[in-house]
Structures are given as structure tokens and as C-alpha cells.
Amino acid sequence: MNPLCCIAPVSLDSAVEHHHQPPRILAAAAAAPTSPTPPAAAGAAVAAQVVLDAAQAAVAGVLHKWVNYGKGWRLRWFVLEGGVLSYYKLRVGGGGDSAASPAVAARVIGEGGALRRAREEAAAAGKQWKPFGEIHLKVSSIRASKSDDKRLYIFSGTKTLHLRCETEEDRNAWIQALQAAKDRFPRSLTSNDFSPMSDVLLSTEKLRVRLLQEGLNETVVKECESIMMTELLELHNQMKSQQQQYSILIDRLRQLETEKVELERTVVHETKEREAHGYANGRYSGGSASESDPDTASQVADVETDEDEVMYFDTRDFLSAESLRSASCRRRELLTNGCNGLEHIDPAANVVKTTQYPSVKRRDKLPEPKEKENPVGLWSIIKENIGKDLSGVCLPVYFNEPLSSLQKCFEDLEYSYLVDHALQWGKQGDSLMRTLQVAAFAVSGYASTEGRQCKPFNPLLGETYEADYPDKGLRFFSEKVSHHPMVVACHCEGRGWKFWGDSNLKGKFWGRSIQLDPIGVLTLQFDDGETFQWSKVTTSIYNIIIGKIYCDHYGTMRIKGSGDYSCKLKFKEQSIIDRNPHQVHGFVQDNRTGQKVAMLIGKWDEAMYYVLGDPSAKPKGYDPMSEAVLLWERDKSLNQTRYNLSPFAISLNELTPNLAKKLPPTDSRLRPDQRHLENGEYEMANAEKLRLEQLQRQARRLQEKGWQPRWFSKDDDDSYRYIGGYWEAREKGNWDGIPDIFGQRSASPGWHISGTKPQILILVFKS
């Protein structure tokens, strides 16, 4: 994302300005007539013309702004002045009984009762009326809707304003005014990225002296000088031309990236709005619970409202490698100063002593592959199945990593020590540090996705996974509880805390990328009763057809605490030319007063830092990394395989002979295609994957007939909760009624299968 695109709804500079300067244009627009009034005298006409000439770019009017699916369209008073579009909330019966004297006149677009009320309120409020949000047109793009002749969109790089006018003529007038204001800020081709190439001063004095020493006459020497000067000047001109072309290309790439993101968000918004109208009109009310759109219940929650618009620091390069190293050094200095006791210490040290867990020896590498890989391109599969039902196409295992989605859920708990730290901070009475540790834990779950180009296996209906990790002080269990929609539920018990949740993904295909919107809530509860809840942000996978595949996470994560504090984190979307990607900004807010008490900054694939205090109160030009203290840092050790698994991820699918005797037949470690892939037996893995996917296609019909998950059930909030009994059954080795969902037909080294005959998939239902 271009750093210039990160100017938040209200920038720091403008926020300061609004505290000290009256909104001149508000009163001017309120007092300005919608139709010209004939002047009474020539002097008045001249004065009015001077005022209008001075404010020829000032425009005001009432527009409908889309808020969310709960509030819909709301009227807002918009003012365009100085390249900044400000908007204000309209309240009935605005206070005040006198208008501020107009300093600048504005051209008003539109007419009607709403406009009259807005102008009256602007005049009545005068200096007290503050803008609710601002858009800087210099770094924004404007686009008219193709499906509605009254709508327009303004994309600022961090948000999209969806606006609607009363008439098509009003929309055209607004677009013309916005574009004219934007055009007054032409962008330099090279000033931001390259220093201009200065003219080169060439001298042939040394060449002349050397040629004369060789005995050449003056005529030959001058010809040599002329040839050399001509060639060098030609080369210099070519280099300048290439530099200008490269600068133009960079600017064009930025423009294309902005237009692409703007178009995608516009399409998503219009699609969701049509779906919302469909549900509101009852057109989708007749479907069964299993076939309904799983996102309908959260349509209000996943859209930011006006009240959610906050201020973020402009994204300069304060998250550079040098700044990160500096903050990490401060962390190590605190550690070496002995700040590691259980007693309450200075929060800036951010160090607590937690329980020492036993050491457990786990594998540190995958088995050597037994076959040579024969990967195929995704495009070769798609083009061979054009016109076919892609749900029936079996992708080869070359696109998978030897882990299932159930195991990936546990991978989010790799840095569970952060929760242990949060527990200790709470015991010491420091709720703020507890909230900061929980926020770092919520971000840390994304670190393992960097560099992971392969997808996990989609679990079968009823598939489970357990993880008993005494070296982390926790036990984890997950199960696939629904096939349509695909839902995975998990439950984890630590020492002094519990973590649970369910997850479903709603995907969209954009041609070159896949967008995955998570649905579900994660809950972390401490033994003292304090609870934190949050949902994951959007994930997009790019270059799925050609190029190097990579993923990005973006959106807003709200961590709601039941105690004193809550947290809001903004994952910034990556641009194709972004030199500083994967940034996360946020703040901790007091639940009682609403005051911001700490700021969080960092990158989801590197580290997270915090700075105490209200970020909006910092002075202009403040560098947050100058005071930042390290909260969490990623373990960057990777196993050098094509999967780029961390040491923790490598341990997830490990299967020892002793463990194999205790597992139920539904555990992911016993899945044959996944085990064959890990062992590098690609042909057998492909055959098993095809067999299991053919069996899995019956799962939807089985679910409709009454299949229920064994270890989870729905609560009153329509979320899945662990009902208990798994670890007790494991202790007794009692797996009666647990089906062999894998129907194994072949054995793989390193794990035991009872029986040698092919087995048939059998599902047992409870009456």
C-alpha cells in the first residue's frame, strides 16, 4: 500500500487545524443562496465576484452516505475545500441561534428539504460543528457507479465512501467538482521515487594530452574528442529517457493497483447490498439452515460504521528494519536488567515469570521423500475442466501441505506463552498489559502463513485432531462439525485459561486472486472470569494462475474485553509496489471512558510493539518507534522444504507408535493421503485423496439425514462448544461408536493399521 494512501479519515494535521480554526466554509455555504441574487449596487457585485472567484473550488451539499447494513443510507453534509472533502453528521434541531459570518462563499449542489435543513444546521452550529471524517483527494480516486446513475465512489487507499445523490445531474456535478479539485494536485513523475538525473559535465582534457603524447596531430585529436563527446551525450540522453519511462511505469502501476482494489471493493459492496435486500424482502427465507448463506448472521457486524472510523498514524517507514532492531534491543536490555520476577514491575519492561513446563523431544524435520515430485500447474487443471463442475475436480496433492485445516487451527497457538503472560499480568492487577498480550497473541497466529504456498487438506466430516503439549502447558482438540457450510470447531485448555471457537470461510474468486472472509468468533477466557472475543480478518491469495503465490491479511480486528479494556487492530492491505508490507496498527481503549490508553504497531509476520498513551495526543511528526517496546517477535527458523514449515508446524503431524495406540480412528494423523504426502509417496497420496474425496461427497446427504458431531454441540448463540468427554474416552481407550471415516486400504511406514483387508466407510448415527 502506498504510504500516501494511509491518511486516515481524520489526519493529524487536519485534526490540529480544526481545534484552532473555525470551519469558514460551513457558515459560508449555509449562508450562500442556491440561486444568485441580483446585487443592489455595482460595488456589491464586484465584492461578490471577488468572493466567488476566491472560492471557485468550494462546493457543499447533502449526500446519502452508506453506513452499514443495520443503518443503511444516512444523510451527511459534505464540504469540498482545498482538495479535502469533509463530511458532517446531521442532527435534528441543531443548537445555536446565530450563524457565523461567512468568510468564503461556496457553490451548493442540490436542492430540497434535506439541503435546507443541513444549511440551517450548519449556520446554527457555526464554529462548534466539527467534521466527522475527511478524504484527501490528492491520494484518492473517484468513480461513478455503472449500475446506478445516482451513485459514486471515493477510494482513499484505506476506505471506500459509497455516496448517493438525489439526481443524476447532482452526481455529475459532484464528480466534476471532485475531479477538478483532484487535478489541482498533479503528481510528480520522479520526485517521490528517484532523484532527477542532472546534466553531466564532460571533459576531454586527459584524452587530448594522451593523444598528443602519442604524436597525433591536432586534427585527429579534435575528431577523437568529437566522437567521444557525441557517444557519451547519446548514452546520457538514453539513460534519462529510460529513467523517465520507468518513473511513468511506476506511477501507472500505482494507479492500476488503486483502481483494482477500488473496483473489487465496489463489486463486493454492491453484491452484499443486493444480498441484504434479498434477505430483507424474505426471498431467501425458505431454505434450510444448512443451505443458507452462513454470512447472513454477521452482515451487520463485519461492516464498519461511522462510529468505527478512527485515526491512524500516517504509514511512513517507521517500521523499517532499523527501527525494529532498535525496539528489539530495548527489549533485550530490559531482560538483562533482571526484570523477571512475579512481583508487579514497570509495565514498560513487559516481562513476567511464568510456569516452567517440561521439555519434550519432538521431531525437527520431515521424512525424506521417497519419490521425485512431478508438480503440475493450476492453469493446466482449470483449462482441462472448463465448462465442468469444478466441485467435482480433484486437485492433486502437489497443491497441499502435509497438514489438515484442523491442525492449522492449533498452529495459531504456537505462541501460547503470550496468553500465559496475560494470565500473570492479570493476577498482578495490570489489565492493560493483559490486553496488550492478548492483542499480540491474536496477531501472532498469522505469522506462520508467510511463505506458505500450499493449502492444508480439507478435513472429512467427523475428522478430529488432538494435541497434548505438556511442554506448552495445554491440550487442544478440534473437529469438523459441518460439511455444508464447512465449519471447524476447536477447544483448548491451558493452565489458567481456555480458548475456543468455530471457523468458516466464505470465498470469492477475483480472477488472479481468491478472497477468504472468515466467519466465526474466537473466545479466550481466563480463570478469573475475564473474557476476550475477536474475529479474524480477510485473507487473500494472489497469483494463483501465474507468478509466485503469496497471501495477505487485511481488515479490522476488534478484540472485545469484558474487563477494563478492549482493542482495535487494523491490518493494512498490501500493494504490488509496497516496500513495507504486512503492517498492523491499533490501539487499546478504556471501556468506561472510551479513552485510548496505548498504541500497537508492528507487522504480522515479524513482531508487535506497544507505546503507552493516547496516539492522537502525540505531536506532529512523532515517531512511535522511538518509544516502542517489544511485545512479541516471530520465531524465524524454518525447515528448508517446499512447505516452509516452522519447527512447531513440523511437529503437528508427528505420529509415534505409542501415540498411534491412543488416537481415535478419526484423527488427522491417520489420514492416508496426508501421511503418504508427508512421506513423499505422491502417487499413493493422489490415489488416496481421490478415493476419500469421492466418499466425502456423500457427507452432505448424511448431514441432512441427521448426522451430528460427536464432541461439539451448538449453543444458544448458534456457535459450537465443546461438550467434553474426549480426553476421558482417550484415557480409557474407549472409542465405541467412532466410525473409521478414512476407510484405509493401505499402510504407510511409521503408523499401525489393524487388519489388511480394504474397509468400507461406515458412519454410525445416534437415534
C-alpha positions, 0 to 999 in steps of 0.5 A: 500500500502506498504510504500516501494512501494511509491518511486516515479519515481524520489526519493529524494535521487536519485534526490540529487545524480544526481545534484552532480554526473555525470551519469558514466554509460551513457558515459560508455555504449555509449562508450562500443562496442556491440561486444568485441574487441580483446585487443592489449596487455595482460595488456589491457585485464586484465584492461578490465576484471577488468572493466567488472567484476566491472560492471557485473550488468550494462546493457543499451539499447533502449526500446519502452516505452508506453506513452499514447494513443495520443503518443503511443510507444516512444523510451527511453534509459534505464540504469540498475545500482545498482538495479535502472533502469533509463530511458532517453528521446531521442532527435534528434541531441543531443548537445555536441561534446565530450563524457565523459570518461567512468568510468564503462563499461556496457553490451548493449542489442540490436542492430540497428539504434535506439541503435546507435543513443541513444549511440551517444546521450548519449556520446554527452550529457555526464554529462548534460543528466539527467534521466527522471524517475527511478524504484527501483527494490528492491520494484518492480516486473517484468513480461513478457507479455503472449500475446506478446513475445516482451513485459514486465512489471515493477510494482513499487507499484505506476506505471506500465512501459509497455516496448517493445523490438525489439526481443524476445531474447532482452526481455529475456535478459532484464528480466534476467538482471532485475531479477538478479539485483532484487535478489541482494536485498533479503528481510528480513523475520522479520526485517521490521515487528517484532523484532527477538525473542532472546534466553531466559535465564532460571533459576531454582534457586527459584524452587530448594530452594522451593523444598528443603524447602519442604524436597525433596531430591536432586534427585527429585529436579534435575528431577523437574528442568529437566522437567521444563527446557525441557517444557519451551525450547519446548514452546520457540522453538514453539513460534519462529517457529510460529513467523517465519511462520507468518513473511513468511505469511506476506511477501507472502501476500505482494507479492500476493497483488503486483502481483494482482494489477500488473496483473489487471493493465496489463489486463486493459492496454492491453484491452484499447490498443486493444480498441484504435486500434479498434477505430483507424482502424474505426471498431467501427465507425458505431454505434450510439452515444448512443451505443458507448463506452462513454470512447472513448472521454477521452482515451487520457486524463485519461492516464498519460504521461511522462510529468505527472510523478512527485515526491512524498514524500516517504509514511512513517507514517507521517500521523499517528494519532499523527501527525494529532492531532498535525496539528489539534491543530495548527489549533485550536490555530490559531482560538483562536488567533482571526484570523477571520476577512475579512481583508487579514491575514497570509495565514498560519492561513487559516481562513476567515469570511464568510456569516452567513446563517440561521439555519434550523431544519432538521431531525437527524435520520431515521424512525424506521423500521417497519419490521425485515430485512431478508438480503440475500447474493450476492453469493446466487443471482449470483449462482441462475442466472448463465448462465442468463442475469444478466441485467435482475436480480433484486437485492433486496433492502437489497443491497441499501441505502435509497438514489438515485445516484442523491442525492449522487451527492449533498452529495459531497457538504456537505462541501460547506463552503470550496468553500465559503472560496475560494470565500473570499480568492479570493476577498482578492487577495490570489489565492493560498489559493483559490486553496488550498480550492478548492483542499480540497473541491474536496477531501472532497466529498469522505469522506462520502463513508467510511463505506458505504456498500450499493449502492444508487438506480439507478435513472429512466430516467427523475428522478430529485432531488432538494435541497434548503439549505438556511442554506448552502447558495445554491440550487442544482438540478440534473437529469438523462439525459441518460439511455444508457450510464447512465449519471447524470447531476447536477447544483448548485448555491451558493452565489458567485459561481456555480458548475456543471457537468455530471457523468458516470461510466464505470465498470469492474468486477475483480472477488472479486472486481468491478472497477468504472472509472468515466467519466465526468468533474466537473466545479466550477466557481466563480463570478469573472470569475475564473474557476476550472475543475477536474475529479474524480478518480477510485473507487473500491469495494472489497469483494463483494462475501465474507468478509466485503465490503469496497471501495477505491479511487485511481488515479490522480486528476488534478484540472485545474485553469484558474487563477494563479494556478492549482493542482495535487492530487494523491490518493494512492491505498490501500493494504490488509496489509496497516496500513495507508490507504486512503492517498492523496498527491499533490501539487499546481503549478504556471501556468506561471512558472510551479513552485510548490508553496505548498504541500497537504497531508492528507487522504480522509476520515479524513482531508487535510493539506497544507505546503507552498513551493516547496516539492522537495526543502525540505531536506532529511528526512523532515517531512511535518507534522511538518509544516502542517496546517489544511485545512479541517477535516471530520465531524465524527458523524454518525447515528448508522444504517446499512447505516452509514449515516452522519447527512447531508446524513440523511437529503437528503431524508427528505420529509415534507408535505409542501415540498411534495406540491412543488416537481415535480412528478419526484423527488427522494423523491417520489420514492416508493421503496426508501421511503418504504426502508427508512421506513423499509417496505422491502417487499413493497420496493422489490415489488416496485423496481421490478415493476419500474425496469421492466418499466425502461427497456423500457427507452432505446427504448424511448431514441432512439425514441427521448426522451430528458431531460427536464432541461439539454441540451448538449453543444458544448463540448458534456457535459450537462448544465443546461438550467434553468427554474426549480426553476421558474416552482417550484415557480409557481407550474407549472409542465405541461408536467412532466410525473409521471415516478414512476407510484405509486400504493401505499402510504407510511406514511409521503408523499401525493399521489393524487388519489388511483387508480394504474397509468400507466407510461406515458412519454410525448415527445416534437415534 
